[in-house]
Amino acid sequence: MQGIVYKSTGSWYTVKSEEGDFYNCRIKGKFRIKGIKSTNPIAVGDLVTFSLEKNGDEEVGIISEIKDRKNYIIRKSVNLSKQTHIIAANLDQVFLLVTLNNPVTYTSFIDRFLVTAEAYAIPAILLFNKSDTYSKEEKEEVSSLVKLYRKIGYQCIELSAKKGENVQEVKTLMKDKISMFSGNSGVGKSTLVNVIEKNLMLKTAEISEQHLQGQHTTTFAEMYDLSFGAKIIDTPGIRGFGIVDMENDEIGDYFPELFALKGFCKFNDCLHVDEPKCAVKEALDNDKIAWSRYRSYLQMILGEDENYRVDIYKSD
């Protein structure tokens, strides 16, 4: 039998068969020694082959094969440098929820997310949430961020999950696709999903007034079928993005506005830091490139701010 993994709890997996039935499955031990340096060799979104066997009165699935992945996203902790956790696989698009405050989504976080998505051609859409809570000045700041990322070529939507504003636009983008929602804890992922599909009733979290950050409400990634032909993967709140297995001379290629200027630099291997006749630095001086984006680029090539690392991989 074949199916798709809808939920992983570490040792057990919920798999939906091609016939539409759900089974509790486990894996054969050999998957743990196949050179997959991960705490979980199987992830939500994986296509798997499994067979059924009796376990007392219950029928349990045994996963025997993982199909080749189109892509996958992992989290890697610096403190556990040899361990990674695969969050989700086989994505059609990823949504990043952004909030100006309560909690703050820093541009460096947004840029790391976009770089990892850009590297493996996974469409990324920015959702600027909580638009109903901002002052006039804050709305202007959000508008400038939207203008910045739209100029680069990214789709941006300003919305209020709580009020249901512009949620229909998100639903239209999701139809017939597997989408992943991500962002800092407390930005409103679960609230948005609950508005999109009222019957799901995902847990939501209030923001801690003392720390101005959300409480984690999602422990494991989980996929859901929605009534309008979409699938979503709800993920744990992710506090930071980093670059995994990416060389310094590659990183600039995943900033579209830097890549567009690369051919005009004097040196083919220009890192856009202190080389002479650098087209990127000239554009920066002429305000044609956002300083926040360039600062994020420098942080990445210098290896700064990598408390948590996340990357998206595309199979060869």
TIPA-976451 format. One record per residue (C-alpha): residue number from 1; x, y, z. Coordinates in Angstrom, 2 decimals. Example, Ala and Ser with C-alpha at 12.3 -4.5 7.8 and 13.67 -1.06 7.14 Angstrom:
BEGIN
[1; [12.30; -4.50; 7.80]] [2; [13.67; -1.06; 7.14]] 
% end
This chain:
BEGIN
[1; [0.00; 0.00; 0.00]] [2; [1.05; 3.60; -0.57]] [3; [0.14; 6.72; 1.33]] [4; [1.21; 10.12; 2.58]] [5; [2.38; 10.91; 6.11]] [6; [0.01; 13.31; 7.86]] [7; [1.49; 13.34; 11.34]] [8; [4.69; 12.30; 13.08]] [9; [5.09; 11.97; 16.83]] [10; [8.65; 10.68; 16.73]] [11; [8.07; 6.93; 16.77]] [12; [4.59; 6.64; 15.26]] [13; [3.24; 8.05; 12.02]] [14; [-0.30; 8.70; 10.84]] [15; [-0.49; 7.71; 7.17]] [16; [-3.39; 8.31; 4.79]] [17; [-3.62; 5.60; 2.16]] [18; [-4.46; 6.19; -1.50]] [19; [-7.92; 4.85; -0.66]] [20; [-8.39; 7.59; 1.93]] [21; [-8.05; 5.51; 5.10]] [22; [-5.80; 6.51; 8.01]] [23; [-3.40; 4.06; 9.68]] [24; [-1.03; 4.24; 12.63]] [25; [2.34; 3.17; 11.29]] [26; [5.87; 2.62; 12.50]] [27; [9.11; 2.17; 10.62]] [28; [11.52; -0.70; 10.22]] [29; [14.75; -0.26; 12.15]] [30; [16.87; -0.15; 9.00]] [31; [15.68; 3.40; 8.24]] [32; [17.54; 4.56; 11.32]] [33; [20.93; 3.40; 9.95]] [34; [20.64; 4.52; 6.34]] [35; [22.89; 7.53; 6.84]] [36; [20.00; 9.87; 7.52]] [37; [21.43; 12.12; 10.21]] [38; [18.07; 13.12; 11.55]] [39; [16.05; 12.58; 14.68]] [40; [13.15; 11.58; 12.41]] [41; [13.89; 9.84; 9.09]] [42; [10.23; 10.20; 8.01]] [43; [8.44; 13.55; 7.91]] [44; [4.97; 14.92; 7.34]] [45; [4.38; 15.05; 3.58]] [46; [6.50; 12.00; 2.81]] [47; [5.12; 9.49; 0.32]] [48; [5.63; 5.99; 1.74]] [49; [4.99; 2.33; 1.04]] [50; [3.58; 0.32; 3.94]] [51; [2.00; -3.03; 4.77]] [52; [-0.46; -4.00; 7.49]] [53; [0.02; -6.48; 10.28]] [54; [-2.00; -7.47; 13.32]] [55; [-0.99; -6.13; 16.72]] [56; [-3.51; -7.76; 19.02]] [57; [-6.92; -6.47; 17.96]] [58; [-5.40; -3.52; 16.15]] [59; [-4.10; -3.31; 12.58]] [60; [-0.75; -1.52; 12.42]] [61; [1.13; -0.30; 9.38]] [62; [4.81; -1.06; 8.80]] [63; [6.55; 1.48; 6.57]] [64; [9.02; -0.21; 4.25]] [65; [9.97; 2.54; 1.79]] [66; [10.19; 6.34; 1.56]] [67; [9.67; 7.67; -1.96]] [68; [12.08; 10.27; -3.33]] [69; [11.34; 13.73; -1.98]] [70; [10.72; 16.78; -4.13]] [71; [12.07; 18.91; -1.29]] [72; [12.09; 19.06; 2.48]] [73; [12.62; 21.54; 5.27]] [74; [14.77; 20.85; 8.31]] [75; [15.57; 22.49; 11.60]] [76; [19.09; 22.24; 12.98]] [77; [20.22; 23.37; 16.41]] [78; [23.75; 24.66; 16.92]] [79; [23.76; 23.05; 20.35]] [80; [23.00; 19.71; 18.70]] [81; [25.12; 20.21; 15.64]] [82; [25.02; 16.58; 14.57]] [83; [21.26; 16.32; 14.78]] [84; [18.58; 17.73; 12.50]] [85; [14.82; 17.43; 12.52]] [86; [12.92; 17.18; 9.24]] [87; [9.80; 19.32; 9.63]] [88; [7.98; 18.66; 6.34]] [89; [8.50; 17.28; 2.83]] [90; [7.11; 17.67; -0.71]] [91; [5.84; 21.25; -0.44]] [92; [4.22; 23.26; -3.23]] [93; [4.59; 26.60; -1.44]] [94; [5.43; 28.11; 1.91]] [95; [3.76; 30.99; 3.72]] [96; [5.64; 33.06; 6.27]] [97; [3.50; 35.03; 8.70]] [98; [5.07; 38.32; 9.67]] [99; [4.08; 40.68; 12.49]] [100; [5.51; 44.11; 13.16]] [101; [5.28; 43.64; 16.90]] [102; [3.83; 41.39; 19.56]] [103; [5.96; 39.48; 18.54]] [104; [8.49; 41.26; 16.32]] [105; [9.44; 39.51; 13.07]] [106; [12.88; 40.82; 12.21]] [107; [13.85; 41.38; 8.59]] [108; [16.85; 39.08; 9.10]] [109; [14.41; 36.28; 9.93]] [110; [12.32; 37.03; 6.83]] [111; [15.41; 37.10; 4.62]] [112; [16.74; 33.78; 5.90]] [113; [13.37; 32.22; 5.22]] [114; [13.32; 33.62; 1.68]] [115; [16.88; 32.50; 0.95]] [116; [16.16; 28.91; 1.94]] [117; [12.99; 28.87; -0.15]] [118; [14.70; 30.60; -3.09]] [119; [17.55; 28.12; -3.10]] [120; [15.25; 25.26; -4.03]] [121; [12.62; 27.11; -6.08]] [122; [9.81; 26.75; -3.56]] [123; [7.41; 29.70; -3.96]] [124; [7.36; 31.80; -0.80]] [125; [4.55; 34.17; 0.12]] [126; [4.74; 36.75; 2.92]] [127; [1.62; 37.29; 5.01]] [128; [1.73; 40.49; 7.07]] [129; [-0.71; 39.66; 9.85]] [130; [-2.46; 41.67; 12.60]] [131; [-3.10; 44.67; 10.34]] [132; [-6.11; 45.56; 12.52]] [133; [-3.90; 46.21; 15.56]] [134; [-1.44; 48.76; 14.13]] [135; [-1.29; 52.50; 14.60]] [136; [-1.05; 54.81; 11.59]] [137; [2.75; 54.93; 11.89]] [138; [2.99; 51.17; 12.20]] [139; [0.78; 50.68; 9.15]] [140; [3.14; 52.92; 7.19]] [141; [6.07; 50.79; 8.34]] [142; [4.29; 47.63; 7.21]] [143; [3.51; 49.27; 3.86]] [144; [7.19; 50.10; 3.36]] [145; [8.15; 46.47; 4.08]] [146; [5.52; 45.22; 1.64]] [147; [6.82; 47.65; -0.99]] [148; [10.38; 46.46; -0.38]] [149; [9.61; 42.76; -0.84]] [150; [7.20; 43.26; -3.73]] [151; [9.89; 45.22; -5.58]] [152; [12.19; 42.21; -5.25]] [153; [9.43; 40.00; -6.68]] [154; [7.78; 38.37; -3.68]] [155; [4.04; 38.14; -3.24]] [156; [2.89; 39.95; -0.10]] [157; [-0.56; 40.06; 1.49]] [158; [-1.58; 42.32; 4.35]] [159; [-4.26; 40.65; 6.44]] [160; [-5.93; 40.26; 9.78]] [161; [-6.51; 36.63; 10.68]] [162; [-8.61; 37.67; 13.67]] [163; [-10.90; 39.89; 11.57]] [164; [-10.84; 37.66; 8.49]] [165; [-9.50; 40.48; 6.29]] [166; [-7.94; 39.29; 2.98]] [167; [-8.10; 35.65; 4.09]] [168; [-9.96; 34.71; 0.89]] [169; [-6.91; 35.76; -1.13]] [170; [-4.81; 33.26; 0.83]] [171; [-7.39; 30.49; 0.31]] [172; [-7.32; 31.07; -3.46]] [173; [-3.54; 30.63; -3.49]] [174; [-3.82; 27.41; -1.46]] [175; [-6.35; 25.56; -3.63]] [176; [-5.11; 22.17; -4.90]] [177; [-1.68; 22.66; -3.31]] [178; [0.28; 21.48; -0.28]] [179; [1.15; 24.60; 1.69]] [180; [3.21; 25.04; 4.82]] [181; [2.58; 27.83; 7.30]] [182; [5.50; 29.03; 9.35]] [183; [6.73; 31.95; 11.41]] [184; [7.64; 32.96; 14.92]] [185; [5.50; 31.67; 17.76]] [186; [2.55; 33.96; 18.35]] [187; [2.27; 35.52; 14.87]] [188; [-1.17; 33.98; 14.35]] [189; [-0.59; 30.83; 12.29]] [190; [-3.18; 28.75; 14.09]] [191; [-5.64; 31.64; 14.21]] [192; [-5.33; 32.07; 10.43]] [193; [-5.77; 28.37; 9.74]] [194; [-8.84; 28.27; 11.99]] [195; [-10.37; 31.13; 9.99]] [196; [-9.52; 29.41; 6.70]] [197; [-11.10; 26.15; 7.90]] [198; [-13.32; 26.69; 10.93]] [199; [-13.75; 22.97; 11.72]] [200; [-10.04; 22.39; 12.43]] [201; [-9.96; 24.25; 15.75]] [202; [-6.17; 24.37; 16.06]] [203; [-4.82; 25.52; 19.41]] [204; [-4.01; 29.21; 19.58]] [205; [-1.74; 31.03; 21.99]] [206; [-1.98; 34.38; 23.67]] [207; [1.09; 36.60; 23.65]] [208; [3.02; 36.91; 26.88]] [209; [2.86; 40.59; 27.85]] [210; [6.04; 40.26; 29.86]] [211; [8.17; 38.79; 27.10]] [212; [6.12; 39.88; 24.05]] [213; [6.50; 36.48; 22.47]] [214; [4.10; 33.65; 21.78]] [215; [3.83; 30.40; 23.63]] [216; [4.49; 27.29; 21.53]] [217; [1.17; 25.60; 20.75]] [218; [2.18; 23.19; 17.99]] [219; [4.50; 20.41; 19.15]] [220; [4.66; 18.38; 15.93]] [221; [4.06; 19.30; 12.30]] [222; [0.76; 17.96; 11.04]] [223; [-1.00; 17.93; 7.66]] [224; [-4.69; 18.66; 7.26]] [225; [-7.11; 18.20; 4.34]] [226; [-9.22; 21.28; 3.81]] [227; [-12.74; 21.42; 2.41]] [228; [-11.79; 23.46; -0.67]] [229; [-9.21; 21.04; -2.08]] [230; [-6.11; 22.26; -0.26]] [231; [-3.69; 20.61; 2.14]] [232; [-1.84; 22.50; 4.84]] [233; [1.06; 21.62; 7.07]] [234; [0.98; 23.42; 10.40]] [235; [4.43; 23.63; 11.96]] [236; [5.86; 24.40; 15.39]] [237; [6.81; 28.03; 15.92]] [238; [10.33; 28.58; 14.64]] [239; [12.44; 31.22; 16.34]] [240; [15.19; 31.65; 13.77]] [241; [16.51; 30.58; 10.40]] [242; [20.07; 29.78; 9.43]] [243; [21.93; 28.53; 6.43]] [244; [22.81; 24.84; 6.25]] [245; [25.23; 23.35; 3.71]] [246; [25.46; 26.54; 1.66]] [247; [28.75; 28.08; 0.58]] [248; [29.34; 31.82; 0.94]] [249; [29.61; 32.35; -2.81]] [250; [26.16; 30.76; -3.26]] [251; [24.21; 32.86; -0.77]] [252; [24.10; 36.01; -2.91]] [253; [22.52; 34.02; -5.74]] [254; [19.43; 33.54; -3.57]] [255; [18.93; 37.27; -3.10]] [256; [17.25; 38.07; -6.46]] [257; [18.27; 41.72; -6.45]] [258; [21.93; 40.82; -5.75]] [259; [21.95; 38.04; -8.31]] [260; [20.65; 40.42; -10.98]] [261; [23.73; 42.61; -10.49]] [262; [26.31; 39.85; -10.12]] [263; [27.30; 39.91; -13.79]] [264; [28.22; 43.59; -13.58]] [265; [30.79; 43.12; -10.81]] [266; [34.46; 43.27; -11.82]] [267; [35.18; 39.83; -10.34]] [268; [33.14; 36.72; -11.07]] [269; [33.59; 35.51; -7.49]] [270; [32.71; 38.86; -5.93]] [271; [31.22; 38.49; -2.45]] [272; [30.01; 42.11; -2.45]] [273; [31.88; 42.97; 0.73]] [274; [35.04; 44.97; 0.04]] [275; [35.94; 44.10; -3.56]] [276; [36.59; 46.97; -6.00]] [277; [34.06; 47.88; -8.71]] [278; [31.28; 45.87; -7.07]] [279; [27.92; 46.53; -8.74]] [280; [26.05; 45.54; -5.60]] [281; [27.91; 48.05; -3.42]] [282; [27.34; 50.76; -6.04]] [283; [23.61; 49.98; -6.10]] [284; [23.58; 50.07; -2.32]] [285; [25.20; 53.51; -2.29]] [286; [22.56; 54.71; -4.76]] [287; [19.69; 53.34; -2.63]] [288; [18.71; 50.81; -5.28]] [289; [19.10; 47.94; -2.81]] [290; [17.61; 47.93; 0.68]] [291; [20.16; 48.19; 3.46]] [292; [18.18; 45.71; 5.57]] [293; [18.56; 43.08; 2.84]] [294; [22.28; 43.74; 2.48]] [295; [22.72; 43.55; 6.24]] [296; [20.94; 40.17; 6.26]] [297; [23.23; 39.00; 3.46]] [298; [26.33; 40.01; 5.44]] [299; [25.03; 38.22; 8.54]] [300; [24.59; 35.05; 6.53]] [301; [28.02; 34.99; 4.95]] [302; [29.61; 35.87; 8.30]] [303; [27.64; 33.12; 10.04]] [304; [25.96; 35.41; 12.55]] [305; [22.67; 34.86; 14.40]] [306; [22.41; 31.12; 13.94]] [307; [20.91; 29.97; 17.24]] [308; [18.53; 27.83; 15.19]] [309; [19.16; 26.66; 11.67]] [310; [16.52; 25.75; 9.13]] [311; [16.97; 24.86; 5.49]] [312; [14.92; 23.52; 2.61]] [313; [16.38; 20.81; 0.43]] [314; [15.56; 19.74; -3.08]] [315; [16.46; 16.23; -4.19]] [316; [19.09; 15.89; -6.92]] 
% end
